[in-house]
Amino acid sequence: MVKDTNQLATSVVEHMMENDFFSQWMGVEVLDVKEGYSKIRMTIRKEMVNGFGIVHGGLPFSLADSAFAFACNNRNNLSVALDVTITFMKAVNVGDVLTAEAKEIHNGRSTGVYLIHVSNQRNEQVALFKGTCFRTGKTLV
């Protein structure tokens, strides 16, 4: 049964990525997907930097948001964000490789809660994202 749920999770995320042009633009690479879990990464490019010469905060936020979406939707139950927060802990620079790992901490019938850790290539945590989703009951694939 575990193999089947992981196959479904992978199929859902593959379907999502096909249509997620923003994650594609960011250069998101899916590293791992399991039921209620995802791990993705991206490399920071020069067009992602703000006027202070550091990455725009929207980029680690968006990476974490994509990991959140992949984790909370991969049971094939269309889920949308109800509430999200992020804490930035360390500046991100051009060339940094960010990894976002989303872990489910609550899987309810109508809601789910996820913690997403964003780290750089030196395994330094750069952000912590918490997301709560609402489950619509509709399928994705």
C-alpha positions as CSV (number, residue, x, y, z in Angstrom):
1,M,0.0,0.0,0.0
2,V,2.8,2.4,0.8
3,K,4.2,2.0,-2.7
4,D,0.7,2.9,-4.2
5,T,0.4,6.1,-2.0
6,N,3.9,7.2,-3.0
7,Q,3.1,6.6,-6.7
8,L,-0.1,8.6,-6.4
9,A,1.9,11.4,-4.6
10,T,4.5,11.4,-7.3
11,S,1.8,11.5,-10.1
12,V,0.0,14.4,-8.5
13,V,3.2,16.5,-8.1
14,E,4.2,15.7,-11.7
15,H,0.8,16.9,-12.9
16,M,1.1,20.0,-10.7
17,M,4.6,20.8,-12.0
18,E,3.5,20.5,-15.7
19,N,1.1,23.4,-15.1
20,D,3.1,25.4,-12.5
21,F,4.9,27.9,-14.8
22,F,6.1,30.0,-11.8
23,S,7.9,27.0,-10.2
24,Q,9.3,26.2,-13.6
25,W,10.5,29.8,-14.0
26,M,12.2,29.6,-10.6
27,G,14.0,26.4,-11.7
28,V,12.4,24.2,-9.1
29,E,13.6,20.6,-9.1
30,V,11.5,18.0,-7.2
31,L,13.9,15.9,-5.1
32,D,11.5,13.7,-3.1
33,V,7.7,13.2,-2.7
34,K,5.9,11.1,-0.2
35,E,2.4,11.3,1.1
36,G,2.2,14.6,3.0
37,Y,5.9,15.4,2.3
38,S,7.9,17.1,-0.4
39,K,11.5,18.2,-0.9
40,I,12.5,20.6,-3.7
41,R,15.4,22.9,-4.6
42,M,16.3,25.8,-6.8
43,T,19.4,27.9,-7.6
44,I,19.2,31.7,-7.1
45,R,19.9,33.7,-10.3
46,K,20.8,37.4,-10.7
47,E,17.3,38.4,-11.8
48,M,16.0,37.2,-8.3
49,V,18.0,39.9,-6.4
50,N,16.5,43.1,-5.0
51,G,18.0,46.6,-4.9
52,F,20.0,45.7,-1.8
53,G,21.9,43.0,-3.6
54,I,20.2,40.1,-1.7
55,V,17.5,37.8,-2.9
56,H,14.0,39.2,-2.9
57,G,12.1,37.7,0.0
58,G,9.5,36.5,-2.4
59,L,11.8,33.8,-3.7
60,P,12.4,31.7,-0.5
61,F,8.7,32.3,0.3
62,S,7.7,31.0,-3.2
63,L,10.0,28.0,-2.9
64,A,8.5,27.1,0.5
65,D,5.0,27.8,-0.9
66,S,5.6,25.3,-3.7
67,A,6.9,22.7,-1.3
68,F,3.8,23.3,0.8
69,A,1.5,22.9,-2.2
70,F,3.2,19.7,-3.3
71,A,3.0,18.2,0.2
72,C,-0.6,19.2,1.0
73,N,-2.0,18.2,-2.4
74,N,-0.2,15.0,-3.1
75,R,-3.0,12.8,-1.7
76,N,-5.0,14.0,-4.7
77,N,-7.3,16.2,-2.6
78,L,-7.2,19.7,-4.0
79,S,-6.0,21.9,-1.1
80,V,-5.6,25.6,-1.0
81,A,-3.7,27.9,1.5
82,L,-5.7,29.3,4.4
83,D,-2.9,30.9,6.3
84,V,0.9,31.0,5.9
85,T,3.7,32.7,7.8
86,I,7.4,32.9,7.1
87,T,10.4,33.9,9.2
88,F,13.6,34.9,7.4
89,M,16.7,33.9,9.3
90,K,19.6,34.5,6.9
91,A,20.2,36.5,3.7
92,V,20.2,34.6,0.4
93,N,22.6,35.5,-2.4
94,V,23.1,34.9,-6.1
95,G,24.4,31.3,-6.6
96,D,22.9,30.0,-3.5
97,V,21.1,26.7,-3.8
98,L,18.0,26.6,-1.7
99,T,16.2,23.4,-0.5
100,A,12.7,23.5,0.9
101,E,11.5,20.4,2.8
102,A,7.8,20.3,3.7
103,K,6.6,18.0,6.5
104,E,3.1,17.4,7.5
105,I,2.3,18.0,11.2
106,H,-1.5,17.7,11.0
107,N,-3.6,15.8,8.4
108,G,-7.3,16.5,9.1
109,R,-10.3,15.8,7.0
110,S,-10.7,19.5,6.0
111,T,-7.4,21.1,7.0
112,G,-3.7,20.3,7.1
113,V,-0.7,22.0,8.7
114,Y,2.8,21.9,7.4
115,L,6.3,23.1,8.4
116,I,8.7,24.0,5.6
117,H,12.4,24.4,6.4
118,V,14.4,26.3,3.7
119,S,18.1,25.9,3.8
120,N,21.1,26.8,1.6
121,Q,23.8,24.7,0.2
122,R,25.8,24.9,3.5
123,N,22.8,23.4,5.3
124,E,22.1,26.7,7.0
125,Q,18.5,27.4,7.6
126,V,17.5,30.6,5.8
127,A,13.7,30.6,6.5
128,L,10.9,28.8,8.3
129,F,7.5,28.7,6.7
130,K,4.3,27.4,8.3
131,G,1.2,26.7,6.2
132,T,-2.3,25.7,6.9
133,C,-4.4,24.4,4.0
134,F,-8.1,23.8,3.3
135,R,-9.0,20.5,1.6
136,T,-11.7,21.0,-1.0
137,G,-12.5,17.3,-1.6
138,K,-11.9,17.7,-5.4
139,T,-9.3,15.6,-7.2
140,L,-6.3,16.8,-9.2
141,V,-5.6,13.7,-11.4
